[in-house]
C-alpha cells in the first residue's frame, strides 16, 4: 500500500461503537485507518493490548514498504518509435547490459517504456511524458526518438541506441566529445547504405533498376541513407525507384508499383516499421520474384534474401554500460560515442533457391551466416 514514508500510526477513539487506528495517509491525502469494533465491556479491556500489537505490526510493514521504495533506485526511461514486439531484442540487450553493471530492472532500477507504435509524430509527447515522471536517464532507440528527447530536455542525460549519424543529426558536437546531454551508440547505417547496394549488385549481376523502400515518417534517418544510396547508385550505373511506405497498407501498394515498374531488385532501408513487418515484406518480395536486401539484421531470418547490418541488440547492450556510468556520476558530454565494430552479412540460401538464383561463391565466402 503506498503510504507516505516515515509516518507513524496512531489511535483515535470514535466513541463507544469502535476504535479507529490511523495508519497513515494514501498518496491522494486520504487517511488510511483500521477500525476495531467494541463488542462488550470485557472485550473493550483488551483493545489497548490489541492496539499496541497492531501498531507494532503496522510499523514493521510501513518500514518494509519504505525500504522497498528506496531499493527501487533510479528510474530509466526508454523511448522507441516501434512496437514492444519489434523492439523486444533492443530492450533485452539494454537489460543485459545493465545487469552486467549491477543494475537489475525491478530490483534496484525501474525501466519505464513508451512505444510510438510506428506513429513517429507521437514521439515528442511520449518523450515529455517520460521526462515528467521524472526519469534519471532517457534511453532512446534510433534517430527520431533521440531528436524528440533532446528537443524536450537539456538536463536529463540521454543515451541513444543505434543512431545513424548523430553529428549530422545535430545531436552531438563530435563522436569523441559529444558535449551537451546526449551520448551512446551509433549504428552507422548511413555509412553502410552504399555497401548494401554493392552487395545486392553482386548477388544480382546486371541489375539496372532497383526499388528503394523508405519511410517518410522517419525522415531524418531515412534521408541520410538515401543520400548515400544515391551516391553508390551513380557509381554503379543503377537507376533507383523510390517507394514510400509508412504502414502495412502502403507497403503493399509499393509492391504493386514494383510489379508495374519492372524493378530488378529491392533495397529495404532499415526502419522500425519495416522491421515490424519484415516477414510480410519478405513474403511479398518472394511472391513478386524480387531479390530483396535490407539494413535490418532480422530481415534475412524473416525470409528476405540478404541483410547487412550491425546488431542493434548488441548496441543496446553497450548502451546499458553508458547508463551505468552516468548513474555512477559520469557526464554524457565526456563519454565518447561508440560505433559498431562489425556488420553482419546474412544470406538466405533457401530464399535464393525459391527465386531460382545462384549466389556467387565470392559472396557466399564473405557471408557471416548462410541460412540453408
C-alpha positions, 0 to 999 in steps of 0.5 A: 500500500503506498503510504507516505514514508516515515509516518507513524500510526496512531489511535483515535477513539470514535466513541463507544461503537469502535476504535479507529487506528490511523495508519497513515495517509494514501498518496491522494491525502486520504487517511488510511485507518483500521477500525476495531469494533467494541463488542462488550465491556470485557472485550473493550479491556483488551483493545489497548493490548490489541492496539499496541500489537497492531501498531507494532505490526503496522510499523514493521510493514510501513518500514518494509514498504519504505525500504522497498521504495528506496531499493527501487533506485533510479528510474530509466526511461526508454523511448522507441518509435516501434512496437514492444514486439519489434523492439523486444531484442533492443530492450533485452540487450539494454537489460543485459547490459545493465545487469552486467553493471549491477543494475537489475530492472525491478530490483534496484532500477525501474525501466519505464517504456513508451512505444510510438507504435510506428506513429513517429509524430507521437514521439515528442509527447511520449518523450515529455511524458517520460521526462515528467515522471521524472526519469534519471536517464532517457534511453532512446532507440534510433534517430527520431526518438533521440531528436524528440528527447533532446528537443524536450530536455537539456538536463536529463542525460540521454543515451541513444541506441543505434543512431545513424549519424548523430553529428549530422543529426545535430545531436552531438558536437563530435563522436569523441566529445559529444558535449551537451546531454546526449551520448551512446551508440551509433549504428552507422547505417548511413555509412553502410547504405552504399555497401548494401547496394554493392552487395545486392549488385553482386548477388544480382549481376546486371541489375539496372533498376532497383526499388528503394523502400523508405519511410517518410515518417522517419525522415531524418534517418531515412534521408541520410541513407538515401543520400548515400544510396544515391551516391553508390547508385551513380557509381554503379550505373543503377537507376533507383525507384523510390517507394514510400511506405509508412504502414502495412497498407502502403507497403503493399501498394509499393509492391504493386508499383514494383510489379508495374515498374519492372524493378530488378531488385529491392533495397529495404532501408532499415526502419522500425516499421519495416522491421515490424513487418519484415516477414510480410515484406519478405513474403511479398518480395518472394511472391513478386520474384524480387531479390530483396536486401535490407539494413535490418539484421532480422530481415534475412531470418524473416525470409528476405534474401540478404541483410547487412547490418550491425546488431542493434541488440548488441548496441543496446547492450553497450548502451546499458554500460553508458547508463551505468556510468552516468548513474555512477556520476559520469557526464554524457558530454565526456563519454565518447560515442561508440560505433559498431565494430562489425556488420553482419552479412546474412544470406538466405540460401533457401530464399535464393533457391525459391527465386531460382538464383545462384549466389556467387561463391565470392559472396557466399565466402564473405557471408557471416551466416548462410541460412540453408 
